[in-house]
Amino acid sequence: MSLSEERQTLGLDEATDSEQGKSLTEKAYKRLEELIVTLQLAPGAVLSEAQLAKQLGIGRTPIREALQRLSREGLIVILPRRGILVSEINVTRQLKLLEVRRELERLMASCSARRASTSEKQEFQKLAEGMKKTAEEDDDITFMRLDLRLNHLLCEASRNEYITNAIGLIQSLSRRFWYSHYKEVLDLPLCARLHASLALAISEGKQEEAIQASDDLMDYIEDFTRASLDAPTRY
């Protein structure tokens, strides 16, 4: 039996094709999500599978699958026989989203404080220190990097895939809204200190303090959202 025949018998070619397809879909999703969140694809923009495939150098099937995922997350709207649109940014919907996010963030903070490993607690401690430094230096670039890592670490440390799956559906919408208004209305030092308090409480395994820190942070994010009503947008 030839190597090619053996691979077909074992199903290796099909498995490899499947893995490559998943990898390309994930690549397409991450790139499109970044373009939408950072407003390079602005709210209301009309999208084309063929155009996106050419722009990203990825086949139309992975692009189509990525767009389906982005539709589930609310970043795009697929209109049958009419086209694909980047969804509009809406403060009222964002406030409704925050009602859900508040409960998920609180639960995630509680679980992380109870379940984080020793190495994860050490990383939470480093993130707290980094956030405090960011607050002192008013450094938005470092803040964004640390904030993304804190979000990922919370998901890992919570040890609950149902929480992380649910929060994943709203994180991109939250990030896009934040990106569209942060330069106009964000109090970066205060926001960084609130993130630091959350990371520190989890690093010390203090569940009640972590829950309170999460609530304080969400209170500020809600204030930020309401303040954006009178702020100019970046698109």
C-alpha positions as CSV (number, residue, x, y, z in Angstrom):
1,M,0.0,0.0,0.0
2,S,1.4,3.4,-1.0
3,L,1.8,6.2,1.5
4,S,-1.0,8.1,-0.1
5,E,-3.4,5.1,0.0
6,E,-2.4,4.5,3.7
7,R,-3.2,8.1,4.6
8,Q,-6.6,7.8,2.9
9,T,-7.3,4.6,4.7
10,L,-6.6,6.1,8.0
11,G,-8.5,9.3,7.2
12,L,-5.4,11.5,7.7
13,D,-5.9,13.6,4.6
14,E,-9.5,14.4,5.7
15,A,-8.3,15.3,9.2
16,T,-5.6,17.5,7.9
17,D,-8.0,19.3,5.5
18,S,-10.4,19.8,8.4
19,E,-7.7,21.2,10.6
20,Q,-6.5,23.5,7.9
21,G,-10.0,24.7,7.3
22,K,-10.5,25.5,10.9
23,S,-7.2,27.3,11.0
24,L,-8.1,29.4,8.0
25,T,-11.6,30.2,9.5
26,E,-10.0,31.3,12.8
27,K,-7.5,33.4,10.9
28,A,-10.3,35.0,8.9
29,Y,-12.4,35.6,12.0
30,K,-9.5,37.2,14.0
31,R,-8.6,39.5,11.1
32,L,-12.2,40.6,10.4
33,E,-13.0,41.0,14.1
34,E,-10.0,43.3,14.5
35,L,-10.9,45.3,11.4
36,I,-14.5,45.8,12.8
37,V,-13.5,46.5,16.4
38,T,-10.9,49.1,15.4
39,L,-13.4,50.7,13.1
40,Q,-11.4,50.1,9.9
41,L,-14.6,48.5,8.8
42,A,-17.0,51.2,10.0
43,P,-20.5,50.7,11.2
44,G,-22.9,50.6,8.3
45,A,-20.2,49.5,5.8
46,V,-21.4,47.0,3.1
47,L,-19.2,43.8,3.0
48,S,-18.6,41.4,0.2
49,E,-17.4,37.8,0.6
50,A,-15.4,38.0,-2.6
51,Q,-13.9,41.4,-1.8
52,L,-12.9,40.3,1.8
53,A,-11.4,37.0,0.4
54,K,-9.2,39.1,-2.0
55,Q,-8.3,41.6,0.7
56,L,-7.2,39.0,3.2
57,G,-5.9,36.4,0.8
58,I,-8.2,33.7,2.3
59,G,-10.7,31.6,0.4
60,R,-14.4,32.4,0.4
61,T,-15.4,29.4,2.5
62,P,-13.4,30.4,5.6
63,I,-14.5,34.0,5.1
64,R,-18.2,32.9,5.0
65,E,-17.8,30.8,8.2
66,A,-16.0,33.7,9.9
67,L,-18.9,36.0,8.9
68,Q,-21.4,33.6,10.3
69,R,-19.6,33.8,13.7
70,L,-19.4,37.5,13.6
71,S,-23.1,37.6,12.9
72,R,-23.8,35.5,16.0
73,E,-21.7,38.0,18.0
74,G,-23.7,40.9,16.6
75,L,-20.8,42.6,14.8
76,I,-22.4,42.2,11.4
77,V,-25.9,41.8,10.0
78,I,-26.5,39.3,7.2
79,L,-29.5,40.3,5.1
80,P,-30.7,37.5,2.8
81,R,-30.5,38.5,-0.8
82,R,-29.5,42.1,0.2
83,G,-26.0,41.9,1.5
84,I,-23.8,42.0,4.6
85,L,-23.5,45.1,6.8
86,V,-21.3,46.0,9.7
87,S,-23.7,46.6,12.6
88,E,-24.3,50.0,14.0
89,I,-23.1,51.1,17.4
90,N,-26.1,51.7,19.6
91,V,-25.8,53.1,23.2
92,T,-29.2,51.7,24.3
93,R,-28.2,48.2,23.1
94,Q,-24.8,48.6,24.8
95,L,-26.4,49.4,28.1
96,K,-28.5,46.2,27.8
97,L,-25.4,44.3,27.0
98,L,-23.8,45.6,30.1
99,E,-26.6,44.2,32.2
100,V,-25.6,40.7,31.1
101,R,-21.9,41.4,31.2
102,R,-22.1,42.7,34.8
103,E,-23.4,39.3,36.0
104,L,-20.9,37.3,33.9
105,E,-18.0,39.4,35.0
106,R,-19.0,39.1,38.7
107,L,-19.3,35.3,38.4
108,M,-16.0,35.1,36.5
109,A,-14.2,37.1,39.2
110,S,-15.7,34.9,42.0
111,C,-14.7,31.7,40.2
112,S,-11.2,33.0,39.4
113,A,-10.6,34.0,43.0
114,R,-11.5,30.5,44.2
115,R,-10.0,28.4,41.4
116,A,-6.9,30.3,40.1
117,S,-3.7,28.2,40.3
118,T,-0.6,29.5,42.1
119,S,1.0,30.5,38.8
120,E,-2.2,32.3,37.6
121,K,-2.4,34.2,40.9
122,Q,1.2,35.3,40.4
123,E,0.2,36.5,36.9
124,F,-2.8,38.4,38.3
125,Q,-0.4,40.1,40.7
126,K,1.9,41.1,37.9
127,L,-1.1,42.5,35.9
128,A,-2.2,44.5,39.0
129,E,1.3,46.0,39.3
130,G,1.3,46.7,35.5
131,M,-2.1,48.4,35.7
132,K,-1.0,50.6,38.6
133,K,2.0,51.7,36.6
134,T,-0.3,52.4,33.6
135,A,-2.5,54.6,35.8
136,E,0.5,56.6,36.9
137,E,1.8,57.1,33.4
138,D,-1.6,57.4,31.6
139,D,-0.3,54.9,29.0
140,D,-3.3,53.8,26.8
141,I,-1.3,51.4,24.6
142,T,0.0,49.4,27.6
143,F,-3.4,49.5,29.2
144,M,-5.0,47.9,26.1
145,R,-2.4,45.2,26.1
146,L,-2.8,44.5,29.8
147,D,-6.6,44.6,29.6
148,L,-6.7,42.0,26.9
149,R,-4.4,39.7,28.9
150,L,-6.5,40.2,32.0
151,N,-9.6,39.2,30.1
152,H,-8.0,36.0,28.8
153,L,-6.6,35.1,32.2
154,L,-10.0,35.6,33.9
155,C,-11.5,33.1,31.3
156,E,-8.7,30.6,32.0
157,A,-8.8,30.9,35.8
158,S,-12.6,30.7,36.1
159,R,-12.5,27.0,35.0
160,N,-16.0,27.3,33.5
161,E,-16.4,27.0,29.8
162,Y,-20.0,28.1,29.9
163,I,-19.1,31.5,31.4
164,T,-16.3,32.0,28.9
165,N,-18.4,31.0,25.9
166,A,-21.1,33.5,27.0
167,I,-18.7,36.3,27.7
168,G,-17.0,35.7,24.4
169,L,-20.3,36.6,22.6
170,I,-20.2,40.1,24.0
171,Q,-16.6,41.0,24.4
172,S,-16.1,42.1,20.8
173,L,-19.1,44.4,20.9
174,S,-17.8,45.8,24.2
175,R,-14.3,46.3,22.8
176,R,-15.6,48.1,19.7
177,F,-17.8,50.5,21.7
178,W,-14.8,51.2,24.0
179,Y,-12.5,51.8,21.0
180,S,-15.0,54.2,19.4
181,H,-15.2,56.5,22.5
182,Y,-12.2,56.0,24.8
183,K,-10.1,58.9,23.6
184,E,-13.0,61.3,24.2
185,V,-14.5,60.2,27.6
186,L,-12.2,57.5,29.2
187,D,-10.6,58.4,32.6
188,L,-7.7,56.0,31.9
189,P,-5.9,56.3,35.3
190,L,-9.2,55.6,37.1
191,C,-10.1,52.7,34.8
192,A,-6.6,51.2,35.2
193,R,-6.8,51.4,39.0
194,L,-10.1,49.6,39.0
195,H,-8.6,46.8,36.8
196,A,-5.7,46.7,39.2
197,S,-8.0,46.3,42.2
198,L,-9.8,43.4,40.5
199,A,-6.5,41.6,39.6
200,L,-5.1,42.1,43.1
201,A,-8.2,40.7,44.8
202,I,-8.0,37.6,42.7
203,S,-4.3,37.2,43.2
204,E,-4.9,37.1,46.9
205,G,-7.9,34.7,46.6
206,K,-10.3,37.1,48.2
207,Q,-13.6,36.2,46.6
208,E,-15.8,38.9,48.1
209,E,-13.3,41.6,47.4
210,A,-13.0,40.3,43.8
211,I,-16.8,40.5,43.4
212,Q,-16.9,44.1,44.7
213,A,-14.0,45.1,42.5
214,S,-15.8,43.6,39.5
215,D,-18.9,45.6,40.4
216,D,-16.9,48.8,40.8
217,L,-15.3,48.3,37.4
218,M,-18.7,47.7,35.8
219,D,-20.1,50.8,37.5
220,Y,-17.4,52.8,35.8
221,I,-17.9,51.1,32.4
222,E,-21.6,51.9,32.6
223,D,-20.8,55.6,33.5
224,F,-18.4,55.6,30.5
225,T,-21.1,54.3,28.2
226,R,-23.6,56.9,29.3
227,A,-21.0,59.7,29.0
228,S,-20.5,58.6,25.4
229,L,-24.0,59.8,24.5
230,D,-22.6,63.4,24.2
231,A,-19.2,62.5,22.8
232,P,-18.3,62.5,19.1
233,T,-17.6,59.1,17.5
234,R,-14.4,58.1,15.7
235,Y,-16.0,56.9,12.5
